[in-house]
Amino acid sequence: MKRAWRSLTALSIFALCAPATASEITYDWGGQANLSAYWIDEDEVPPNDLNNYGFAAEGKVWGRAKTIADSGWEYGIRGQLRFQSSEHEFSNDFIRGAPDFVDEVWLYVQTLFGRVTLGLEDGAGDSAGIYSPNVSEINRIDDPRAYPLQDPLARSFTAFMPNGAHMRTDLNGSGDAFKLIYYSPRIIGVQLSGSYTPVLTRGLNDLFSHDDEFDRQHNIWEAAVNYQGSLSSFDVGFYGAYVAGYNERETVGNTVPIMAARLSDGATTAFTSLPFTPDDLEEYGGGAQVVYEGFKVGGSYRVTNIAGAGGLADQALAPSLSVGCSTVAGCVLPDNQTTVWGAGVTYETGPWRFGANYVNLEEELPPFVDTSTGPAITRLVTQDAQGWSGAVGYEFDENLQLVIGYQHYDFDGPAGVCATAACDSLDADLAYFQTSISF
């Protein structure tokens, strides 16, 4: 497999980088800066005193160089750097191998037969996605890029993700890992795409020389279909996608800790899950959006066996040797799924935009045995989460946007408490003011 991947990579790089009889190279670039200020009201756990106010900042800069050959084929390279505060890292994947500020870097060739890219980029299942419309892409509740809710048990800022619960409907299993992607031409509104990720890494060394890690995913394949068109007075779009990967090196008899309320008296107790073998990655989803005059209505749906629906785990935590399944969060479970769905509506008139959104998550946790009432009882518990939001935006021009909004989050976990022993259940409200500048 490694030899085949070397050959494929060499051929791809040759095709991408060796245009014949090309015209001069042209360049373009741009960027964006976002600053959000928050008022936050969430449950606290003494002695940690959480901030009632918060800020989140992010800056992106991208650049592209391209050339067009006499044949009409376009060859190019595109890169994007990202600089951000910790509150802006919630939507990032956890895949190692590149500096945090390197967001995406990829080569591409565009032809009449479609586009091929090679590098650090979202997979086909993610990039084809169509989701709920939002007033703010930064402070949306379906995979928010800015997320100031803090874990009450952490003394420094740590995003609140009980049992890995991460409300996102995009198929992000492969993240920005190094991959090969193909996008077909769009014919009668339909575009097909597919991608291949050989190893879950953002570094180049691991592509050609790496040891198989316990429960790390590899050979990740993605396929997607995306449609955009018009029906009478309505503009419509929809997509569907499927992602499958393979466990590099299975840990037979793996266990993870589960905090839950004891059956006998409801006391928060640390249980050990029944032994299981972490599975191969599998997730699928779809979404749709309809536009009529100033209205946009849409939603999306995702089912994944990544516990919590966040990114895949990529680091072993002692005493476990499992890179992908030391804890529940990010573990690929064999018989349990996380389901996330969301919906939203926006209305635009002149420079004003108004919108409301909802998102819901249900995470099935690994089973464990509770003997607190005498006989051994096997329990299967869930981690649930919901979010609501409303926002108003004003666009001064295409380069400057202001948004004010409100968000409410409701988490309900198997422990059912937010206390020193565990915190998996809380209500949180926040109001925000966001400024976005692009150039």
N, C-alpha and C positions, 0 to 999 in steps of 0.2 A: 504493500500500500504506500509506503514512504517513497519507493522508487517511482511509482506511478504519479504520485503527487509532485515529485521533483520534475518529472517530464512535463506534466500539465502546467506547472508554474512557469517553467522555462518557455514553453510554447506561448503561453498567455502573455508573458512579459515581452517576448519578441514581437508578437502581433500588436501589442499596445504601444510599443516604443519605437518601432521601426517603419514609419511611413515612407513610402517612396514618392519622390518628386513632390515634396510638400511645399506649400506657400510659407510665408513668414509666420513666426510665432507671435501670437497676440496674448495679452494678459488682461485679466479683470480681477477685481477684489472688492470686498465690502466687510461689513461687520454690524454688530448690534450691541447695545448696552442696556441692561435692565436693572432697575432699583425698585425694591418693594419695601414699604414700611407697614408694620402690623400692630394691631392691638389684639392680644391673645388672652383668652380665659379658658384654662384647662385644669384638670385635677392635679393636685400636688401631693407629694409624699414627704413628710418631714424627715430629715432636716433640710432637704433640697428646696431652695426657694427659687421657683422658676420665674423667668422674666415675663412681665405683663406686656412688654413691648419688644419688638424685634425688627431686624432688617435682613434683607437678602439681596445680594448683588451678584451680577454675572456679566461677563463681557465675552463676545465671540468675534474672531477675525478670520476671514476666509480668503483664499486666493486661488486663482486658476490660470494655467498656461495651456494654450491649445494651438493646434495647427490643422489646416485642412489640405489634404492631398489632392492632386489632380483628379483622382478617382471620385472625389466627393466625400471620402471617409474623413471623419474628424478624430484626431488623437489628442489626448490631453491628460493633465494631472491636476487634481484638486486636493487642497488640504484645509483643515479648519482647526484653529486653536481655541481653547476655552479656558477662561480664568473666572473663578467663582468662589463665593463664600460657602461654608459648610452647609448652610440652609438651602443652597442651590444644587446639592449633590444627590438629592433623593432619586432622581430619574436616571442616574448613571448606572451602568452595569458594574459588576465587581470583578471584571476579568483583568488579570494582570498582564504585564509584558510591555507596557508603553507608559511614558510619563503621564501624569494625570491631566496635564494641560493639552496633550495631543488628543483631540476629539476624533477627527476622521482624516485619513489620508488615502487616496486611491487614484489609480490609473484608469483610463477608460478609452474605448474606441466606439464611435457612433457611426453606424452604417445604415443602408436601406433595410438591412435584415435585423436591425435592433442595436442594442448597446450592450457591451461587455465591460464590467469593471472588476478590478482586482485590488484589494487592500482592506483597510479598516473602515467598514461601513455597515449600516444596518442591513440585516438579511432581507430576503424577498418577502417573507411573511410580514415583516414590520413596515417596510417601505411602501408596500401596496395598500396599507390600511386606510380605511375611511371611518371616521369616528364622529362623536357628537360635536356639533358646532360650539364654539366657545367665544366669548368676548375677549378673554385673556388666555393665550396659549401658555403664558408663564405660570399663572395662578389657577389653572384648571384643576379640577378635583380628580379627573381620570389621568393618573400619572402626572402629578404636578411637578413642574421643573423647580419651583420654589415651594418649600414645605417647612414651615417654621415650628411645627408641633414637636415638642421635645419629650423624649422618654423621661418620665418623672423619676426613674431610678438612677439616671445618669447625672453626674455633677457638671459635666461639660456637654455642649450640644450634641445630642444623638437623636436622629430622626425616630419618631415613635412608630415601630413596626412590630407589634406583638405577634410572636410566632411567625414572623416574616410577612405578615399581612401587608400587602402593597397593592392598593386599588389601581390596577392598570389593565386595560383591555387590549393593548397592542401585544403582538406575539414577539417578545423580546428575548427569546431563549438564547440566541447566539450573540446578542448584544452587538458591540462594535469589534468583535473578533475578526481576525484576518480571514477573508473569504473571497470566492469567485462568484460573480452574479451576472445573470443574463436577463435583459428586459426585451421583450419582443416589440416590434412596431405596433402602434395602436391601430387596429383595424375595426371599422364600424363600432368604435367606442371601446373595444376590448383590448386589454394588454395582458399578456401572460408573463410571468417572471419566475425564476428559479435561482437558488443559490446553494453553494456547498462550502461548509466550514470544516476543514480537516482536523483542526485541534482547537480547543477552546483557549485561545491565547491572543493577545494583542502584540506579541513580540514575534520577531522573525526567526530567532534561533530555534524555538520550539517546533517550528514547522518541519525542520529537517533532522533535528536531533533532540529527542526528549524521551524521558521515561514515562511509562504509563502510570498515571496517578490513580489512587483509589477513588472511584466514583466520580471522576471527572468525565464530562461528556465530550465525544469527538464524532467525526463523520456526520455532521449535522446537515441534513438536507431540508430545503424549504421550497414549497411551490405555492403560487398565488395567482389569482385572477382578479383583475380590476376593470370595472366598467364605468365610463362616464359618457353621458349623452343627454338627450332631451326627449321628453314625451309631452306633446302638445305645449302647454305654457310652463311646464315644469322641467327644471334641470335635475337630473337624478344621477346618483353614483352608488355603487355597491362593490364589495369585495368579499372574497373568501380565501382562506389560506390554511396550510397544514405544515407542521414542523415535526421532524423526527430526528433523533440522535441516538448515540450508542454509548453505554457505559464502558469506559476504557478498562477498568480493573475493578471488578465487583468485590465489595466487602460482604461476605456471607455472614449472617448473624449480627448485622449492625443494629445498634440501639441508639435512641436519642431521648433526652429528658423531656418530660411533659409536666408542666405545672397545672394542677386542676384542683377543684374543690372535692374533698373527700366525701364519700357517700354517707358515712356515719354521722358526721357533724358539720359538714361544709367547710372544714378547715383547709386552708391552702396547703397542698402537699406535693412534693416532688416525686413523680412516678417515673419509672423507666418503661419505655415502650416495649412491646413484644419484639423479639428479634425479626429482622427483615433484611432482604437484599435490595439495595437501591436499584431503581429501574432505569431503562432507557428513556430518554426524553421523548415526550409526545404532547403536542398541543395543537389546537385548532381554534379557529374563530372566524368571525365575519362582521360586517357593518354596512350601514347604508345611510345616505343623506339625500334629502329632497329640498330643492330651493324653488320658491315661488315669490316673485317680486322681491320684497325685502325680508321675507321669512326664510329661515333655514331650520329644518327639523331632522334629527338623526340619532343614531345609537349604534352600539357595538357590543359584541359578546365574545367571551374567551373561556376556554376550558383547558387547563394545563395540569400536569402532574408535578410541576415545580411547586413545592409547598409555599404558600403565601403569595404566589404569582409574581414575585420580584425576580431579580436576576439570579442566575445559577451561582451557587457558592463556589469559591475558587481558592480556598485556604483551609488547611487542617488546623483545628483548635484542640489543644491538649485536653484530655489524654487520648483523643481519637486520632487515628492516622488517616481518616477519610478526608480528602480534600473537598469533596462535593457534598458530604453529609455528616459533618461533625455535630450540627444542630439541626433543628427542624427547618429553620429558614434557609431556603435555597436548595433543600434536599429534593431529589427526584424520587418520589414515593411510588411503590409498586401497585398499591390498591386504593389510593386516596387521591382526590382531585381538588383543585381550587377552581371555583367558577366566579367570574366577574362579568358584570354587565352594566352598561350605563346608557343614559339618554339625555338629550338636551334640545333646547330651542333658542334661537336668537332672532332679533329683528333689527334691521338697519335702516335708518332714514337720515339722509344727509351725512354729516360727520358723526352721528350718534349711533351707538350699538347697545342693545339691551339683551340680556340672556339669563337663562336658568338651566341648571344641570343637576343630575342625580347619578350616583354610582353605588353599586352594591357588590359585596364580596362574601363568599362562603368558602371556608377552607376546612377540609376534612383532615384531621390530625391522625397520626398513627395510633392504633389501639394499644391499650395497656390494661393491666389487671389490678383491680381494687379489692383488697381483702378486709377493708375496714369494718364491714358489717358481718364478718364471719366467713361465709362462702366466697370463693374467688369469682368475681364478676368481671368479665371482659367489657371494657367501655370504649366506645368510639365517640369522640367529642369533636366539636367544631370551634373555629374562630371566625366570628362574623364582624363585618364592618359596613358602614353606610356613610355617605357624604351627600350634602346638599349645598348648593351655591346659587347666588344671584349676583350679577355684575352690570355695571354701566360703563361704557367706554366712549371717549371722545377723541377723534383723530384730527389733529391740527393740519397735518399733511401726511404724505406717505412715510415720512421719516420720524414723526413724533406722535405718540399715543399716550393718553392718560386713562387709567382705569381705576374705579373704586368698586369694592365688592365685599360680600359677606360669605363665609363658609361655616358649615357645621359638620362635625365628625362624631360618629357614635361607634364605639368599639365594644364588643361583647365576647369575652373569651371563656375558656373552661374553668379558670380560677374564679372569674366573676368579681374580681376586686382590683383596686389599685392601691397597694400597700407595700410595705418594705419587703415582704416575702415574694411578691410578684405583682406585676401591673399589666393586665391584659384587657381591662375594661375601663373605659372612661368616655366622658362627653367633652367636647371642646368646641368653642366658638372663636371665630376670629374675623376681624375686619381689616381690609388692606387698601393701600393706595399705591399704585404701580405707575412708574414712568418708563417708557421704552423709546429708545432712540436708535435709529438705524442709519447707516451711511454706506 
